[in-house]
Amino acid sequence: MIRAKISGIGMYVPPRVITNQDLEKILDTSDEWITTRTGIKERRIAEEWEKASDLALPAAKEAIENAGISPKDIDAVVVATSTPDMTFPSTACFLADKLGCSKPMAFDISAACSGFIYGLTIGNSFIVSGQFENVLVVGAEVFSQIIDWGDRSTAVIFGDGAGAVVLSKTEEDSGILSAVMKSDGSHWGSLYCPVGEKLRMRGRETFKLAIKSMETATKKALLQADVELDKIKLVIPHQANIRIINALAERLDIPENKVFSNIHKYGNTSAASIPIAMYEAYKGKKFKEGDNILLTAFGGGLTWGAVVLKF
């Protein structure tokens, strides 16, 4: 059986750190208020001139190097982003050129915070169908450029960063085991960003939708993979809000030590959130090759989904 396995992984965050104490100086807020409601202590912010492809480049280079291949071996570049370099060309085209890829298929995905697992699902389909052997999937965001820095309900939440994986063809007992992807456009008003304007969010509505959608997707993905929850080594949810993460774990009865979170360091990096978390969890030896892990996310659209894979 042909499957798509993660053969390489990388991440990058800008060096500039904005702490809760920094935000206290420009917003009617406090470190205690932000930490209690979100779990976030600091976030990384790109420079004004930096674009999504600039953050994606070092993450992608690391993933390709870790996969033991060359950029010219990449058959397709898929970039999940809500903050593209331009309306067109795609950020993926810019990234492929910067990497020195050999004319790969390249395109962007606009699925907000669910974008990375949408990308994994698409990359998996390309490989399982036999069309490609190596697909680069990237989540890259510069949300600082679409944030209203006077709105404390959103300014304290988001950060910038990028994470990347290389999906490669394998016939071994590893790779993506199942994927569930859903959307419901009737809830678009819970989280959205009009063209040329700033991000807007209805916090309470988003909170409820997030927990319900990720719980449902997780259960379906486990069922499709024929994997029991106790066989999952680690759950890596979208890093949106620590209260959402905790509520999801409670509803699924997942022990605290099996749920990974790094939201305190980076905030919500949207489509980059899961690959950044996966990278840090792997480097921190929270899971290893051969382990089953579960990824789940939700985002504006409303979009949501879950992926079960054997690393």
N, C-alpha and C positions, 0 to 999 in steps of 0.2 A: 504494500500500500504506500502510495506517495503522500507525504505530508510536508508541511512547511514548518521548519523549526527555527528558533531564534539562534543564529550562529554568531552574532555579535551585538554588542550593546554599548551605547555612549550617551553622555549628557554634557550640557554646558549651561551655566548660569552667569549672568553679568557680575562683575566684581562689586558693583555699587550696592551697598546694603542700606535699606531704609527701615529703621526700627520703629516700634510703637511709640517710643519716646520722641522720635523725630516727628511723627504725625501729631503728637500732642501739641506741637508748636504751631500747626497750621489748621487744626480741626478741633471742634468741640468734642473731644474724646479723651480717653485715658488708656494706659497700658492695661489696667485691670478690666476695663470695659471690653476692649478688643480681645484680650486673652480669654475671658470668660465666655464670650459669645462665639468666638471663631477658633480659638486654639492657636492663633497666629501670633508670633513674637516679632518676626521680621520678614522682609521680602526683598528680592533682588530686582533692581530697576535698570533697564538699558539706557544708554546715552541717547540723546535726541536723534542723532544721525544713524543709529543702529536699526537695522530692519530684521524681519523674521529670518531671512536667509543668512544673515550675519551670525545669528545665534545658532541656527541649524548647522552651519558649516563645521565647527569643531566637534559637535555631538556626532554628526554623520561620519566625519573622518575617524573618530575613535571607534565607532561601531564597525566600520568597514575594516579597519586595522585588526580589531579583535576577532573578526570573522575569518581573517587570514586570506582575504582576497584583495583585488585591486578595484578602484573606482570604475575601471573599464569592464569589470565583470558584472556590474549592476545592470540589470535588464529594465528595471522600472524604478522611478523615484516618486513616492507618494508623500505629500506633505499635508498634514492636518493643521490648519490654522484659521483663526478668525481675524487675524491681523496681517494679511498678506502684504508683500512688498508693494504690489500694485494690483489694480483690478485685473489687469492682464498685462504682460505674460504672467503665468503662474509662478509662485514662489519656488515650486519644484523645478521649473526650468532654470531659474537663476541658480538654484542650489546645484543642479546637475552640471551646469557650466563651471561653477566655482570649484567643484570636485574634480573636474576633468573626466567625467563619464563619457562613454562612447555612444552618443546619440540614443539614450534610453527613452522609453515612454515616460512622460513626466506630467503630473497634474496635481492639483490641490483638492482637498476635501474641506467643505464647510459644514461641520456638524458640531461646532462649539466644543464643549469639554468632552464630548463623546468621540471626537474626531480620531484620536489615536486608535481606539479599538475598532472603529469603522475601517481605518486603514489596515489594521491587522487582518480583518476579515477579507478585505479586497485583495490584499497581497497573498493571503492563503489561497484564495480562489484562482489567482493567476498561476500559482505554482502547482496546485493539485490538478488543474486542467492540463498541465504540461506545456503551457505557453512560455513561462519564464522559469529560471533556476534561482535567481537572486533578486530580491525586491527590497529596496531601502524604504522603510516607513519612519517618518519623522513627525513629531509634534513640536511646533515652534510658535511661540507667542510673544508679542510685545504689547501686552494689555495696558501698560502705562500710557500708551498713546491714545487709548480710547476711554480712559477713566476721567470722570469729573472729580478732580482733586478737592473740590469743595463739598462733595457728598460723602459724609462719613459712612454711610451704609454700604458703599461699594469701594471707596478709596482704600479702606483698610484691608480689603480682602485679597486683591489680585496682585500678581507679580509676573515677572518676565523670565523666560528660560526656554530650553529646548532639550528634548530627549529623542534618541533614535535607536532603531534596531535594524539588523539585516535578517530577513527571512530567507532561508535557503532550502532547496529541495533535499529531502531525505527519505530513505526507505527504512530508517531505524524506528525503534519504538519510542518516538518523541515527537514533539511538535504540537500544533493546535488541534485540540480534540473536539471542540465545539465552539459555536459563536451564536449569540442571539443579538440581533440589532432591531430596534424599533423606533418609531417616532409618532408624534401626535401634534400636528400643526395648530390644533385648536387652543393649545396652551402657549402659543408664541409670546403672549404678553407677559409671561412670568419672568423672562430674561431675554433681552434683545438689544440691538444697537442699530438705529437707523443710519443710513448712508450719510457720512459726513458729520455725524453727531456723536454723542457719548453714550456709553453703556447704561442701560436702565434695568433695574431688577426689583421684583416684588418678593422680598425676603421670605415672608411666612409661607406664601404660596409655593415658592421654589423649594423650600425646606420639606414640605409635605410631599410634593411630587417626586422629589429626589429619592427619598427613602422608599416610597412605594414602588417606583419604577425599578430601582436597583435590586430590591428584594425579589421582585417578580422575575427579572432577567437572570439573576443569579440562580434561582431555583430551576429555571428552564435550561440554562446552560449546563448545570450539573446533571440534569436528567438526560439531556442529549449526549453528554460525554460518558454517561453511565459510570459516574464517579460520585461516591458518597462524600459528603462534606468533611467527614473525619479523615478522608484520604487526601485532603487538600493541605499542603504544607503551609501555604501563606495566602492570605487574601490581600490584594492591593487595590483599594478603592480609589476613585477620583478624589483628590485632595481639595475638597471644596470648603469644608467646615468640620471641625472636630466633633461637633454635636451630631451632624449627619452621619459621620463615620461611626460614632458610638451607638447611635440609635439603630443603624443598619446591623451592626454586630449583635446588638441585643435581640433584635427581631429574628435574626437567623441563628441565634444561640451559638455564636462563634466566640471562643475564648480570646481574651484581650491579647495574649501573646501570639495569636495567629493572624492578627490584623496589623498591617504596616501603615505607619503614618510619619510623614516628615513635614506636615503642613506648618509646624511652628517655625521652620527655617525659610520656607519659600512662599507661603501663602498659596493661593489658587492660581496655578499657571495654566489653567484651561487644558488644551490638548496636550501640553507638555507634561502635565501633572503625573500621569501614570508611568510613562517611560522614565521620568526622573526618579520617581519612587522605586520603580523596578530596579533601576541601576544601583541606587543606594542600598536597597535590600540585598541584592546579589553581592555587591562588594562588601557588605556588612555580614555576609555569611548567614543571612536569614533563610536562604534556600540554596540548593545546589543542583547540578545537572541530574536529571532523573526525577526531580520533585514535581508534583502537581501544584500549579498556582492558579489562582482565579483573579481576574481583572474585571472590574465593573465601574461604570460611569454613567453620568447623565449630563445633559447640557441644554443650552438654548435650542429651541426648535418646536416642541421639546423633543430631544433625542435621548436615547439611553441604550444600554446593552451590557453584555458580559461575555467574557472569553475564558474558557478553561484550556490550559495547555500544560504539556509536560516539557519542562525546560531542558 
